[in-house]
């Protein structure tokens, strides 16, 4: 599944990219940990995944707020 989100600011786009890459990395580590039955590594990877998912959600919300604010002023 693919989705495109346009971020209104360069810093938002960079932060989003870092969170997406971090999420994907943690997801990969979680899968590898599951395969090797390393439960502690899986727990840590899941915490990292959740951290990045929250970051993505906050950036999307901030982006929507900024776009909505710009639309109201026009």
N, C-alpha and C positions, 0 to 999 in steps of 0.2 A: 504494500500500500504506500502510496506517495501523496504528499500534501505540500502545497506551497503557501507560505505565509509571507506577506510583504511587511517588513518591519519599517516603521517611519524614520528611524534614525540609524546611523552607522553603528553606534555603540550597541544598540539593541540587536542589530543583525549579528554583530560579532559575539555578543553574549549568548544569543540563541544558538549560533553555530557551536560554541564551546559546550553548551549544555547538551545539544543533540549528540555531539561526538562523545561526550562523557557518558551519556545514557547508553549509547551503542556499545561503548567499550565495557561498561559495567554489565550489560546484558550478555556480552560474549564471555566475560569472566564468570558470570553466574552459570552459564551453560557448561563451561569447562569444569567448574567446581562440582556441578551436579554429576557430570559424567565420571569424575574421579571420586565421588562421594566425600568431598572435602567440605563438610558442613559449615565450618567456620569461615572459609573463603566464600562460600555461597551467601552466608549471612552478611558479610561485609560488602559483597557485590550488590546485594539487594538493597542495603542501606544507601550505597552510592547511586543506584538506579533511582530510588525514591527521591534523593536529594536533587538529582538532575531533572526528574519529572516535575517536581515542585518549581524549580527554576524556570522550566519551559512554560508551565502554566502561568506563573507570575508575569513573565515577559509577554505572553499572549494577551493577558488581561490588561497590562500596561499599554500595549500597542493598541488594543481596542479602545481603551479610554482616551488615548491621545488622538486617534482618528475620529472618534465621536466628538471630542472637544473641538477639533478643527472644523468638523461639519456644522456644528452649532453656530460657530462664529461667522459662517458665510452667508 
